[in-house]
Amino acid sequence: MPAPLDPTRTSGATLPSWLATAPAPPVFGPLRENTTADVVIIGAGIAGLTTAYLLGQEGKKVVVLEDGEIASGESGRTTAHLSNALDDRYTTLENLFGADGARLAAESHGAAIDQIEKIVADEQLACDFRRLDGYLFLPKNGDPQELHDELAAAHRAGLTAVEFLPDSGTLGFATGPCLRFPKQGQFHIIKYLHGLARAIVGQGGRVYTRTHATEVSGGSPACVRTTEGFEVRAQAAVVATNTPFNDRVVMHTKQAPYRTYALAGRVPKGAIATALYWDTPDPYHYIRVQEMDPNADYDLLLVGGEDHVVGEDDPAARLACLEDWARTHFPQITTIDYSWSGQVMEPDDSLGYAGRNPLDRDNVYLISGDSGHGMTHSTLGAMLLRDLILERANPWEDLYDPGRVTLAKEPLQEFVSHNAVVVKDYTELLTGGDVDSAADIAPGTGAVLRQGITKVAVYKDPQGHTHTCSAICPHLGCVVHWNDLETSWDCPCHGSRFDAYGHLLNGPANSDLASHD
């Protein structure tokens, strides 16, 4: 099998604006020996690095293992909103978790923004952090009562400064009726994570890149094993890999993988007020400004949304819909400089997971289920895991417990619906291929072919050479789909992703697609 297309890229072929506008990253090397630590953390995105940093502050010796480079997973494909205006709304959270649960959700996401602000100040990180207002607005012909209901629920959750406005009054965008959420935040995620990695090393922590963890086991001690056969033994292990690869089934029945899309378009400098904006439809949209160098005559307007279940839609078409929406609502856009997609995990009951792994409840921990709030959920998850590892009480423990079961109608329906789709996806094992033969595949694209009793994934490179591997995901045996936007093979069942040649990009699978032989 050929080498990966680019071992330093993020989990897709498209280029996020963050990677194009960040300075050179800190350089680390792979783990080349057995070692020990107080805590071993798998994943060098915002969840893993924040956990490592907070534990390092407490004097814990940490080891961070990353199979790519710093922020080479989903953290580099965000739009970097820092918000306690949660996508699933406080009206929903109150119904599912009660008034106390909704209050704790608001408190924890607000505390996460405070924690990021403190880290930026303490470590003097030049990452464009700033506080700003956020506005929740309606689509055309939306019902203002939806905003009034959410306002009352947000107030009951403790966000008493949230207010209803007939319009945001912000320069460059007329929202119409909206809710103003004060003291939200934004930053440059790659600059932040580069600074966080350097701070961890300054604390005495160790970061190893290009190091793939193959196995995690709890016990005394916990142990992580790598592809090269090395081991890290520690008092605790943390899996911070967007979706946990160490749990083969349980966590993956409780959350669904979604693709989400973003673009960055040039607008005249200062033409649109620096604020966060979110609308209420499904699929929804979210907007912010990325300010450029003072000498530049433009800013980048970041617009995201058009989410859908992995493998269940046309990514290029969704991105085109997003551009159409952006240009309709923001005619100030002159050119689209960057466009990309990412992956978020949607829990059945609307709140993410952070705590003890259900199968290793003593000393293996995980953070997952960000539900579109990866920046704040990862940070509050790191704060919670720090307290659990240090055996401190934390009021958020039960709310985000990965082992929780929410016996309300809506999450049960989501659980049944999601897993019914998974069952349906398995029927692809019995169907024909996408095309009849490799001759039908255009250069630079891929398709699944039926060959005898199995299916193969065939990629035809731009030179017209074909590369084949098994189309069966090594996680739980679903048939992968070709993603033309990211030139990847995506598993619709649980979100595993592989590059065009079958090399692993995203879990929960933890190995490449098998060779065709």
N, C-alpha and C positions, 0 to 999 in steps of 0.2 A: 504494500500500500504506500503511495507517495507520502511525503512529509506534509504536515499541516500547512495550509496556505500562508499563514503568518503567525508564529507562536506568541507574538507580543500584542496582537490585536485583541479587541474585546470580542464578545460572543456573537459577532456578525460581520458581514462584509461592509456595511455602511459605516460612515464616519460621524460620530457625534461632535458637536461643536466644542465640547469640553476638551477632547483630545487634541483638537486642532489649535486651541488657544491656551494650552498649558505649557509651562516650561519643562525642561528635561526632568524625568522622574529620578528618584533615588534608585540606585542599582544594587540588587541583591543577587546572591547565587543560590544554587540548590543545596539541600541537605546531603552531606556525604559521609555521615557517621551516625551511629546510635547516640542518643543523648537523653537527658532528663530535664524536667522543668516542674514548676509548681502547676502551671496550666498550659496545655497545648491547644491551640486554636487553629481550625482549618477554615481558610478563606480570608483574603486580604482586601475585602470590600469594606464598606462603612460599618457593617455589623462586627466583623472580625477585628478590625483595627481599633474600633472604639472599645470593644471588650478588652483587648490587650492593653490599651492605654490606661483605662480605668483601673485594671488590676495592677498594672505597673505603678500607678500612683500609690497603691496600698502596699507596695514592697514585694509583690509577687513576681517571681521570675517566669516570664512567658516566652513561649515559642510559637511563632505564626508560620503556618505552612500554606503556600499558594501554588496551585498548579500552573498558573500563567505568570503575569506580572501584577504589580499593585493596581487595583481597580480594573483588572482585565475582564471581570464578569459583568454583572448587571448594574453595579454601582456607577460605572462609567457611561451608562445609557439612560440616565434619569433626566428629568428637567429640573431637579434640585429645588423643589418647593419645600419649605419648612413651615408646616401648618398644623394647627389643631382644629381646623374646619374639616372634619372627616368626611370622606366620600360617601359612606353609607348612612350619613346623617344621624343626628342625635335623636330624632324621632324614632328611627329604627333601633338604635342602640338601647334606648330606654325601654322599648318593647321587649328586646331580647335579654338584656342584662339588668333591668331595673334601674331606678334612679341612681343608686349607688354605683352601679357598673358604668353608666354613662358619665357620671361625675369623675370616676377614676380614669376613664378613657381620655376625657378632656384634660384632666390634671397631668397624666403621664405624657401626652404628646406636647403639652405646654412645657413641662419640665425638660423634655428632650431638646426643645429649642433653646431653653436656658442653658442646658449643659453644653450644647454646641457653642453658644456665645461665650461661655466661660473658657472652654478649651481654646478657642480662637484668641481670647485675651491673654490667658496664661502662657500660651506658647508663641504668642505674637505671629500668628499665621496670616500671611497675606493671601487671603482667599476670597476677597470681595464680599465678606459677610455684611449684611445690613438687616435692620428691622424695617418693616413696612406693613401697610394695610393689605388685607385680602378681601375680595368681594365675590360673594356668591350671587349669581344673577340667573334670570330665567331665559329660556329660548323665546323666539317669537311666538306670541299667543300663549305663553305660559301662564299658569294660574298663580297670582300673588299670594293666595292662601297657603300655598306650599312654603313660601318664605315665612309667613307669619307663624305657621306651625313649627317650623324649624327654629325660629327665633325664640319661641317659648321654651322649646326643649333645650336649646343651648343655654338659656338663662337658668333653667332647672339644673343643668349640668355644671353650673358654676361660672359660665362664661357671660357674666352680667354686663360686660362692656360691649358685647355684640349689639348692633343697632340696625334697624330698618331704615333704608333711604329710598326716596323715589328715583334717584340716580346717583351713581358714585361721584359724579362731578370731576372725574379724573380727565386729564388732558389726553386727547387722542382716541378715547373710546367711551361711547355712551352706553352704559350697561342697561339703563332702564331700572325698574325696581330691583333692589338688591339688599343683601345683608353685608354690613361691614364688620369684618373680624380684625380687630387691632392686634398689634405686636406679633405679626407673623414674621417670617424671615426668608432669606435666600442667600446662597453662596455659590462659589465655583467648586464643584465637588472634587475635581481632580487636584486642584491646588490644595484643598483641605486634606485630602487623603495622603498626598505626598508629604505634607507637613506633619500629619499624624504619624506616618511611618517613621519619619526622622525622630520625632519625639519619643516613640517607643524604643528606638535604639538608644537614645540618650538616657532613658531610664534603665538601661541594661537588658532590655528585651532583645530577642533574636528573630529576624525575619528571613525566611527561606522561600525563594520563588522557584518556578519550574520544578516543583516538588509535588507529586501527585499522591494523595492519601488513598490507599486501597481498602483499609479496614480500620474500624474504630471499635474498641471494646472497653466496657467499664470494668470496675473492680479495683482492687488495691494492688498495684496502681492501675489507672487507666492507661491504655496503650493505643497508639496510632502507628500503623505500618504503611510504608510507602512502596511505590512501584519498584524502586531500586533495592528493596529489602531491608531498609533501615527502620528503626523504631524510635519513637519518642514516648517515654514513660513519664507519667505526671499524676498529680493528685486529682486532676479533673481534666476533661476534654470538652471542647466547645465546637459544634458543627455550625458554621456560619456561611453556608454556601447557597443562599437564596432558597433552595429547596433541599431538605436533608437527604444525602445519598446513603447514609448508614441505616436508614429505616426503609425496608423494602416495600412495605405495604401500608402500615397503619396511618402514617401522616398523609399519605397520598390519596386516601379515601376521604380526607377531611378538607382538601383544598384543591382548586382547579387552576391550571396554568393558563394565563392570558398573554397574548401579544399586545403591545401598546406602541403607538407611533408618535414621532416628534419631528419637528422641522425648526430651522432657525433661518429667518428671513431678515434681510437688511431693511431698516427703517431709518429715516433721518434722525440724527442725534437729538434726543430730547423731545421727539414728536409724540411719544406715548409715555404716559406717567409710569414711573417705576412702582409697580404694585403687583400683587397676585390676583388672578381672576380665575373663577371656575363657574361653569354652567351646570344645569341640573338634568339635562336629558340622559338617556341611555342609548348609545354610548355618549359619554360626556367629553368636554374639552377643558383644557387648562392652559393658562397663558402667563408669561412673565417676560421681563426685559433682562437681557444679559448685556450690561454696559461694557463697551469696548475701551481701548486705550484712549486717554483724553485727546490725543492727537488725531484720532479717527473721526470722520465726519458722519459716522453711522453707529447705531446700536443693533444688536441682534434681538429680534422678537422671537421668543421660543413658544411654540404652540404644540400641544400634545393632545392625544386622545384616540378615538376610533378603536377602542379595545375589542378584542374578540378571542374566543377560545383558541388555543394553539392548534394549528392544522385544520381549522374549520372555515377558513375564508381565504381570499386572495390578498396577500400582504401589499402588493404593489397597488391594487385597487383601493385598499383602505388608505394608503398613504396619499393617493391622488385625491380621495375624498377630503382628507385633512387639509391638503393644500387649497382645495376649492373653498372649504369653510374659512380658512385663515385669510385668503385673499378677499372673500366677500365681507368679512367683518373688519378687516384691517387693510384698506386700500393703500395705506402708506407703504406697504411692502413693495420694494423694488425688485429684489432678486431673492431666490431661495439659495442660501449658501451651503446648508447642510440639511440632511434628512436621515433619519435612522429609526430603528425599532428596538424595543427591549421586551423583557418578560417580567410579569408580576404574578404573584401567587394570591389567589382569591380564596380566603377561608369560607366555609359554608355558612358560618354565623357572623361574618362581617368583621371580626377582630383577629389580629395576627396572633402568632404563637411565640412565646419566649419562656424558657424554663427547662425543667428536666425532661429529657427524652423519655417518652412513655415506656420504652423497652429497657432502658438503663437508668432507672430513676435515682440511682445513688450519686453518680458523678459524671454522667454524660449529659450535656446541655445542648439546646439548639435555639436558633432564631429563624423564623420563617413566617410566611403568610402576610407579607407586608401590605397587601390590599391597596397598592398604589401610593402608600405613604412610607416608602422605603427609608427615607432619610430620618424621619422622626421615629418610626417603629424600630429601626435598627439601633438607634441611639437609646431609646427607652429600654429596649431589650438588653443592651449591653449594661445599662445601669441595674436592671433587675438581676441579670446573671452575676454581676459583681457581688451583689448582696447575697444571693443564694450560695455562691462559692465561699464567701466569707462568713456564712451562717448568720446573716443579719436578717431581721424581719423587713419585709417589703410589702406595702399595702396592695401592690399590683400583682402579686404572685398568682392568686387564684384566677384573676381576670384573664391573664395571658397563658395560663397553664396549657401546654401542648396536649395533656391528657384529658382536658375537659370535654364534657358532653353537654350540648345545649339542647334541651328537650322542648324547643318551641316549634311551632308549625313551619315557619319560614326556613330555618336551617335544616330541618328534616327534609323539606321539599328540595332544597338545594342539594343535600346529600344524595337523595334518591335520583334527582335529575342528572347530576354530574356522573354518578356511577353507572346510570343507565346509558349515558353517552359512551362511556368507556366500554361497556358490554357491546354496544353497537359497533364500535370501532374494531372489535375483534373479528367481526364478520368479514372484514377486508382480507383476512387470511384465506377466504374461500372464493373471492372474486377474481376477475381478470386484472390485467395490469392497466396502467395509465395509457400506454401505447402498446402497439403490437410488437415493435422491434426497436433496437437502438437506432436504426436508420431514421426513425420518426422523431428523434430527439434533436433539437437545434443546438448548435455549439454554444457553450456557456450556460447550459441548463441541464436539468436532470429529470428523470421519471422512474417510476417503479414498473418493472416488468414481471410478468408471470413466467417462471421457468419450472416446469414439472409441478412438484408438490409444494414449492416454496416461491418466494418473491425476492427479487434482487433490486437494489438501488443502483441505477446507472447514471453516471455523470459524464457528459461530453464536454471536455474542456474547450476553450476558445480555438485551439488548433485542430479540433475535431477528433481528438483521441478519447476513447471511452475508458472509464474507470468504474469498476463494479465492486460492490460489497453486499452483504446481506441487508435486506430491507426490514429485518426483524429487530426491533429494539431490544437490547440485552437486559433491560430492566424487567419488564413483565411480558414481553413478546408481542406487542402491538406492531402494526406496519407503519413505518415512517412516511411522511409526506414531504415533497419537495417545496422549499421556500425560495421562490425566485428572487425576492428582494435581497435576502441575506445569503443567498447561495448556500443553503444549509438543508439538512434533513431533519425534520421536526416530528416528534412523536405526539400524536393528538391525545393519547391516553393520559399521560402524566407529565408531559412537557420536556422530556429529554431531547437534546439537540446535538447534531453532529455536523461537521463541516462537509464540503462537497465530496471529500475522499473518505468520509466515515469516521474522522477523528472526533472524540468527545468534546463538546462545547459546554453543555449544561447537564446537570443531573435531573432526576434521580439515578439514571444509569451511571455506572462508574467505570465503564470500559468502552472502547471503540465499537462501532458496528463490526461484526465478524467479517472475515474475508469471504468472498463468494464461494471459494472452495469448501 
